[in-house]
Amino acid sequence: MGISRPNYLSSGRLVLATLAVGFLLGATPETVEQPSEPLPYPAGLSMPWRLLNIDSEEAARTRPALTASAKSLASSWLTAPESVTKLLTRIKPTRNNQRITDQILAGQPKSSIGTPSITVEPSWCSIMNRHLFFVTVTDSKLNTVLGSAHTAINRRDWAKLKTKQQMTDFLTGKLQDLTTGAISKATAKPKLSTDALHVGLSLGKEVTRVDEGSSWCLNQLVEEKLAPDFTVARSLGHDHLGLLRDLLGQPAALRRPTRILVGNWTHEDTEEFKPAVPVKFTFKAALLDSVYGKHIHDDYMGEWLGRDGPESTIDLTGPGFDSLTVLLRDEAKTLQLSDLPQVVKRDRAWVYLDRGRAWGLKMNDRLVAEVDGEIVKGHVVHFYGPEAKLKSPRGFPVEEGAVLFIRLNQKLPRTGTTFKFDPRTFPTKYPP
């Protein structure tokens, strides 16, 4: 006896016909959902601990104290913090994502910082025989570092904290002080930048020995030192903030670096070397333009010294920091927001500008200039990189710039002509 099979093709036609009849009769299918409105970022977000190359057994031993101290941290700077999961009414997170959002606490900051939404995240890493605990304050929307503070403890002294209560008391007290210090730095940091230099730090190679700690720890120290004077796009934290952005329905706005240092931290490897502070490091890094991912200069290399600093900190200093600061300040000069694009060269109806996407130009941006009393009009049609080997009239090599197609008065632009954005909006009334 044969088994009858349903005619899926006929069934599909029947469903389509039914929907068509319902549409003609004015019925609205119940399965059609309207997109919900984006939810605002909470004013304050307190993240769970982030562990960097910490031994798994050590992390398991400390886990109860980490959980308790994270809740205490949130209560120290937020009013009535609660799980951010309760605020996610737009999209219900998956079970795996909810394991993360349940640990993120949201609330109103107890003191105003001047940024609409800030994120505070504690992290734990090591350098040689020191454990370091950081508190980093970032812009929740951009993930740029507003302020950072840390404390250090000898591994032997940390091992003496045997019970959960001892570890919790230590972490709770330190985190509250670090949060106060980091928020103070965030409040003092200028809210408006004068350049488009966004510094990013990345690793070409991570340390593999647990007793030597983590190279990410050194990167965090550098970010802490650079944050007061530069816009630092934090190398960590994108995972949690990106998840929240999607669940809130917010547009992508996490700050991308315009200059990236991809580096490698090494130390003198000898038979007598002991993983202990003080220690001399060599930091070798490639400075890349993040638009094209190409080298901008010769590889940077500097000597750094990691030593005990004041108030139980690690002081990462030396000639390497000074030379890195000079390098970044030179790059900032090439991305000054007040310096409008200038013509590098003209090729028939196309002119090459010394500003590009990192500065803020986009495809089809309309620019105008005045030359000999005549208005020159054009729009961006292309971008170019260091392979063009062009030099700005301001004196620096152009690492990435824009190509403008001139629609009006093509022969008038010359080297040094300054363009500005066309103030006219479109569509316009006719006649203009």
BADRENLUM-283406 format. One record per residue (C-alpha): x, y, z; residue in three letters. Coordinates in steps of 0.2 Angstrom, whole numbers, plus 5000, padded with zeros to 4 digits. Layout:
N
REC    c1    c2    c3  res
REC     X     Y     Z  ALA
...
END
This chain:
432
REC    c1    c2    c3  res
REC  5000  5000  5000  MET
REC  5008  5017  4994  GLY
REC  5010  5031  5006  ILE
REC  5002  5047  5001  SER
REC  5013  5063  5001  ARG
REC  5006  5080  5003  PRO
REC  5007  5091  4988  ASN
REC  5018  5105  4994  TYR
REC  5018  5115  4978  LEU
REC  4999  5115  4978  SER
REC  4999  5119  4997  SER
REC  5010  5134  4993  GLY
REC  4999  5140  4980  ARG
REC  4984  5139  4991  LEU
REC  4993  5149  5005  VAL
REC  4998  5163  4992  LEU
REC  4980  5163  4985  ALA
REC  4973  5165  5003  THR
REC  4985  5179  5007  LEU
REC  4981  5188  4991  ALA
REC  4962  5187  4994  VAL
REC  4965  5194  5012  GLY
REC  4975  5208  5005  PHE
REC  4962  5213  4992  LEU
REC  4949  5212  5006  LEU
REC  4960  5224  5017  GLY
REC  4966  5212  5029  ALA
REC  4984  5214  5037  THR
REC  4994  5198  5039  PRO
REC  4997  5196  5058  GLU
REC  5015  5189  5054  THR
REC  5021  5206  5048  VAL
REC  5030  5215  5062  GLU
REC  5035  5233  5061  GLN
REC  5053  5238  5066  PRO
REC  5054  5244  5084  SER
REC  5062  5261  5088  GLU
REC  5080  5261  5095  PRO
REC  5082  5262  5113  LEU
REC  5094  5275  5121  PRO
REC  5110  5271  5128  TYR
REC  5109  5270  5148  PRO
REC  5118  5284  5156  ALA
REC  5130  5273  5165  GLY
REC  5136  5255  5161  LEU
REC  5146  5245  5173  SER
REC  5154  5230  5165  MET
REC  5159  5213  5172  PRO
REC  5178  5209  5175  TRP
REC  5189  5206  5159  ARG
REC  5203  5194  5162  LEU
REC  5219  5194  5151  LEU
REC  5230  5179  5151  ASN
REC  5226  5175  5169  ILE
REC  5229  5157  5174  ASP
REC  5212  5147  5174  SER
REC  5215  5140  5191  GLU
REC  5219  5157  5198  GLU
REC  5203  5164  5190  ALA
REC  5192  5150  5196  ALA
REC  5199  5153  5214  ARG
REC  5195  5172  5213  THR
REC  5178  5170  5204  ARG
REC  5167  5173  5219  PRO
REC  5177  5188  5224  ALA
REC  5177  5195  5206  LEU
REC  5158  5193  5205  THR
REC  5155  5202  5222  ALA
REC  5167  5216  5219  SER
REC  5160  5220  5202  ALA
REC  5143  5222  5210  LYS
REC  5151  5233  5223  SER
REC  5160  5243  5209  LEU
REC  5143  5247  5201  ALA
REC  5135  5253  5217  SER
REC  5150  5264  5220  SER
REC  5146  5276  5205  TRP
REC  5129  5271  5199  LEU
REC  5112  5275  5208  THR
REC  5101  5259  5209  ALA
REC  5110  5249  5196  PRO
REC  5101  5234  5189  GLU
REC  5104  5221  5175  SER
REC  5104  5229  5158  VAL
REC  5094  5214  5152  THR
REC  5078  5222  5160  LYS
REC  5080  5237  5149  LEU
REC  5081  5227  5133  LEU
REC  5063  5228  5128  THR
REC  5066  5230  5109  ARG
REC  5074  5213  5106  ILE
REC  5075  5199  5118  LYS
REC  5093  5193  5119  PRO
REC  5097  5174  5115  THR
REC  5102  5164  5130  ARG
REC  5120  5165  5127  ASN
REC  5119  5184  5125  ASN
REC  5109  5185  5141  GLN
REC  5123  5177  5151  ARG
REC  5132  5193  5146  ILE
REC  5119  5206  5148  THR
REC  5114  5199  5165  ASP
REC  5131  5204  5171  GLN
REC  5131  5221  5164  ILE
REC  5123  5234  5176  LEU
REC  5115  5250  5171  ALA
REC  5110  5265  5181  GLY
REC  5112  5284  5183  GLN
REC  5129  5290  5187  PRO
REC  5130  5299  5204  LYS
REC  5141  5313  5197  SER
REC  5140  5321  5180  SER
REC  5155  5318  5168  ILE
REC  5149  5328  5153  GLY
REC  5147  5313  5142  THR
REC  5129  5306  5138  PRO
REC  5133  5288  5142  SER
REC  5149  5281  5149  ILE
REC  5155  5263  5153  THR
REC  5166  5258  5167  VAL
REC  5175  5241  5165  GLU
REC  5187  5233  5177  PRO
REC  5201  5222  5170  SER
REC  5214  5210  5177  TRP
REC  5231  5206  5169  CYS
REC  5249  5204  5174  SER
REC  5267  5210  5171  ILE
REC  5281  5199  5177  MET
REC  5278  5197  5196  ASN
REC  5265  5210  5197  ARG
REC  5246  5208  5196  HIS
REC  5238  5224  5189  LEU
REC  5220  5229  5191  PHE
REC  5213  5242  5180  PHE
REC  5197  5253  5179  VAL
REC  5194  5260  5162  THR
REC  5181  5274  5158  VAL
REC  5175  5275  5140  THR
REC  5162  5283  5130  ASP
REC  5148  5269  5128  SER
REC  5144  5275  5110  LYS
REC  5162  5277  5104  LEU
REC  5173  5266  5115  ASN
REC  5186  5280  5116  THR
REC  5196  5280  5133  VAL
REC  5190  5295  5144  LEU
REC  5201  5290  5159  GLY
REC  5210  5275  5166  SER
REC  5218  5270  5183  ALA
REC  5226  5255  5189  HIS
REC  5234  5247  5205  THR
REC  5248  5233  5206  ALA
REC  5251  5220  5219  ILE
REC  5266  5207  5220  ASN
REC  5260  5190  5215  ARG
REC  5267  5183  5232  ARG
REC  5256  5196  5242  ASP
REC  5241  5191  5231  TRP
REC  5243  5173  5235  ALA
REC  5242  5177  5253  LYS
REC  5224  5182  5251  LEU
REC  5217  5164  5254  LYS
REC  5198  5167  5258  THR
REC  5184  5175  5247  LYS
REC  5182  5188  5260  GLN
REC  5200  5193  5260  GLN
REC  5200  5195  5241  MET
REC  5183  5203  5240  THR
REC  5189  5216  5253  ASP
REC  5205  5220  5244  PHE
REC  5196  5221  5227  LEU
REC  5182  5231  5233  THR
REC  5193  5244  5241  GLY
REC  5204  5246  5227  LYS
REC  5191  5247  5213  LEU
REC  5182  5261  5222  GLN
REC  5197  5271  5223  ASP
REC  5202  5267  5205  LEU
REC  5185  5272  5199  THR
REC  5185  5288  5207  THR
REC  5202  5292  5199  GLY
REC  5197  5286  5182  ALA
REC  5181  5296  5182  ILE
REC  5191  5312  5188  SER
REC  5202  5310  5173  LYS
REC  5187  5307  5162  ALA
REC  5179  5323  5168  THR
REC  5195  5333  5165  ALA
REC  5197  5327  5147  LYS
REC  5192  5339  5134  PRO
REC  5176  5334  5126  LYS
REC  5180  5341  5109  LEU
REC  5195  5336  5099  SER
REC  5204  5347  5087  THR
REC  5211  5333  5076  ASP
REC  5205  5317  5068  ALA
REC  5219  5307  5075  LEU
REC  5211  5291  5083  HIS
REC  5225  5280  5090  VAL
REC  5223  5262  5091  GLY
REC  5235  5249  5099  LEU
REC  5235  5231  5093  SER
REC  5247  5216  5096  LEU
REC  5257  5207  5082  GLY
REC  5262  5194  5095  LYS
REC  5256  5190  5113  GLU
REC  5267  5183  5127  VAL
REC  5265  5164  5129  THR
REC  5273  5162  5147  ARG
REC  5261  5165  5161  VAL
REC  5274  5171  5173  ASP
REC  5278  5185  5161  GLU
REC  5260  5191  5161  GLY
REC  5252  5198  5145  SER
REC  5257  5211  5132  SER
REC  5239  5217  5132  TRP
REC  5243  5223  5150  CYS
REC  5257  5234  5143  LEU
REC  5245  5241  5130  ASN
REC  5233  5246  5143  GLN
REC  5247  5255  5152  LEU
REC  5251  5265  5136  VAL
REC  5233  5269  5133  GLU
REC  5232  5276  5151  GLU
REC  5246  5287  5147  LYS
REC  5240  5293  5130  LEU
REC  5222  5296  5135  ALA
REC  5224  5313  5142  PRO
REC  5232  5320  5127  ASP
REC  5225  5310  5112  PHE
REC  5209  5301  5106  THR
REC  5212  5283  5110  VAL
REC  5201  5270  5102  ALA
REC  5201  5257  5116  ARG
REC  5208  5240  5110  SER
REC  5196  5230  5121  LEU
REC  5178  5232  5125  GLY
REC  5171  5231  5107  HIS
REC  5163  5214  5111  ASP
REC  5151  5220  5125  HIS
REC  5148  5237  5118  LEU
REC  5144  5230  5100  GLY
REC  5132  5218  5107  LEU
REC  5123  5231  5117  LEU
REC  5122  5242  5102  ARG
REC  5114  5229  5092  ASP
REC  5101  5225  5105  LEU
REC  5097  5243  5108  LEU
REC  5095  5245  5089  GLY
REC  5108  5259  5088  GLN
REC  5118  5263  5073  PRO
REC  5136  5258  5072  ALA
REC  5147  5271  5079  ALA
REC  5161  5263  5088  LEU
REC  5176  5274  5085  ARG
REC  5188  5266  5072  ARG
REC  5207  5271  5074  PRO
REC  5214  5282  5060  THR
REC  5231  5277  5065  ARG
REC  5235  5259  5072  ILE
REC  5251  5254  5080  LEU
REC  5253  5235  5078  VAL
REC  5267  5231  5090  GLY
REC  5277  5217  5099  ASN
REC  5284  5219  5117  TRP
REC  5300  5210  5120  THR
REC  5313  5210  5134  HIS
REC  5331  5205  5135  GLU
REC  5331  5186  5135  ASP
REC  5346  5179  5145  THR
REC  5349  5164  5156  GLU
REC  5349  5176  5171  GLU
REC  5333  5184  5167  PHE
REC  5320  5183  5180  LYS
REC  5301  5188  5177  PRO
REC  5302  5203  5190  ALA
REC  5299  5221  5190  VAL
REC  5309  5232  5186  PRO
REC  5311  5226  5168  VAL
REC  5317  5234  5152  LYS
REC  5306  5232  5137  PHE
REC  5308  5235  5118  THR
REC  5292  5240  5109  PHE
REC  5293  5238  5090  LYS
REC  5278  5243  5081  ALA
REC  5272  5246  5063  ALA
REC  5262  5263  5061  LEU
REC  5248  5259  5049  LEU
REC  5235  5270  5041  ASP
REC  5219  5261  5045  SER
REC  5210  5267  5029  VAL
REC  5222  5257  5018  TYR
REC  5231  5247  5031  GLY
REC  5248  5252  5024  LYS
REC  5264  5258  5032  HIS
REC  5265  5276  5035  ILE
REC  5283  5277  5042  HIS
REC  5298  5266  5046  ASP
REC  5294  5254  5060  ASP
REC  5294  5262  5077  TYR
REC  5306  5256  5090  MET
REC  5308  5262  5108  GLY
REC  5315  5257  5124  GLU
REC  5304  5257  5139  TRP
REC  5306  5254  5158  LEU
REC  5293  5245  5168  GLY
REC  5296  5249  5187  ARG
REC  5286  5251  5203  ASP
REC  5277  5268  5203  GLY
REC  5269  5279  5217  PRO
REC  5254  5272  5226  GLU
REC  5256  5254  5221  SER
REC  5256  5257  5202  THR
REC  5268  5252  5188  ILE
REC  5277  5266  5180  ASP
REC  5280  5263  5161  LEU
REC  5292  5276  5155  THR
REC  5308  5279  5146  GLY
REC  5314  5287  5130  PRO
REC  5302  5276  5120  GLY
REC  5287  5285  5127  PHE
REC  5294  5302  5122  ASP
REC  5298  5297  5105  SER
REC  5280  5289  5103  LEU
REC  5272  5305  5109  THR
REC  5282  5315  5096  VAL
REC  5277  5303  5082  LEU
REC  5259  5304  5086  LEU
REC  5259  5323  5088  ARG
REC  5266  5324  5070  ASP
REC  5252  5313  5064  GLU
REC  5240  5324  5073  ALA
REC  5246  5339  5063  LYS
REC  5242  5330  5047  THR
REC  5224  5328  5053  LEU
REC  5219  5345  5060  GLN
REC  5201  5348  5059  LEU
REC  5203  5367  5056  SER
REC  5214  5364  5041  ASP
REC  5203  5363  5026  LEU
REC  5208  5352  5011  PRO
REC  5221  5359  4999  GLN
REC  5225  5354  4982  VAL
REC  5241  5344  4980  VAL
REC  5240  5343  4961  LYS
REC  5228  5344  4946  ARG
REC  5226  5332  4932  ASP
REC  5214  5339  4919  ARG
REC  5197  5339  4928  ALA
REC  5203  5330  4943  TRP
REC  5212  5338  4958  VAL
REC  5221  5328  4972  TYR
REC  5217  5334  4990  LEU
REC  5228  5332  5005  ASP
REC  5214  5326  5016  ARG
REC  5204  5310  5015  GLY
REC  5192  5298  5024  ARG
REC  5202  5299  5040  ALA
REC  5200  5318  5040  TRP
REC  5181  5316  5037  GLY
REC  5178  5316  5018  LEU
REC  5166  5304  5010  LYS
REC  5161  5299  4993  MET
REC  5150  5312  4984  ASN
REC  5154  5326  4996  ASP
REC  5152  5343  4987  ARG
REC  5166  5355  4989  LEU
REC  5169  5373  4983  VAL
REC  5183  5385  4982  ALA
REC  5186  5403  4976  GLU
REC  5200  5406  4963  VAL
REC  5203  5423  4955  ASP
REC  5185  5429  4960  GLY
REC  5177  5413  4951  GLU
REC  5168  5399  4960  ILE
REC  5175  5382  4958  VAL
REC  5164  5367  4962  LYS
REC  5167  5348  4963  GLY
REC  5163  5332  4972  HIS
REC  5173  5318  4979  VAL
REC  5174  5303  4967  VAL
REC  5189  5293  4973  HIS
REC  5202  5291  4987  PHE
REC  5221  5288  4985  TYR
REC  5235  5281  4997  GLY
REC  5253  5283  5000  PRO
REC  5257  5274  4983  GLU
REC  5254  5291  4974  ALA
REC  5269  5298  4983  LYS
REC  5262  5315  4984  LEU
REC  5267  5329  4997  LYS
REC  5255  5342  5004  SER
REC  5258  5360  5002  PRO
REC  5258  5360  5021  ARG
REC  5274  5350  5020  GLY
REC  5270  5332  5025  PHE
REC  5268  5317  5014  PRO
REC  5250  5313  5010  VAL
REC  5246  5295  5017  GLU
REC  5228  5295  5011  GLU
REC  5219  5309  5002  GLY
REC  5204  5312  4991  ALA
REC  5201  5315  4972  VAL
REC  5189  5329  4967  LEU
REC  5180  5330  4950  PHE
REC  5178  5348  4946  ILE
REC  5161  5352  4938  ARG
REC  5164  5371  4936  LEU
REC  5179  5380  4931  ASN
REC  5190  5365  4929  GLN
REC  5206  5375  4924  LYS
REC  5206  5387  4939  LEU
REC  5212  5376  4954  PRO
REC  5231  5376  4957  ARG
REC  5242  5368  4970  THR
REC  5238  5376  4987  GLY
REC  5220  5380  4983  THR
REC  5209  5377  4998  THR
REC  5192  5369  4996  PHE
REC  5178  5370  5009  LYS
REC  5161  5361  5010  PHE
REC  5147  5367  4999  ASP
REC  5135  5376  5011  PRO
REC  5120  5373  4999  ARG
REC  5108  5359  5003  THR
REC  5099  5348  4991  PHE
REC  5086  5348  4984  PRO
REC  5086  5367  4982  THR
REC  5072  5378  4976  LYS
REC  5073  5384  4958  TYR
REC  5079  5396  4953  PRO
REC  5093  5395  4965  PRO
END
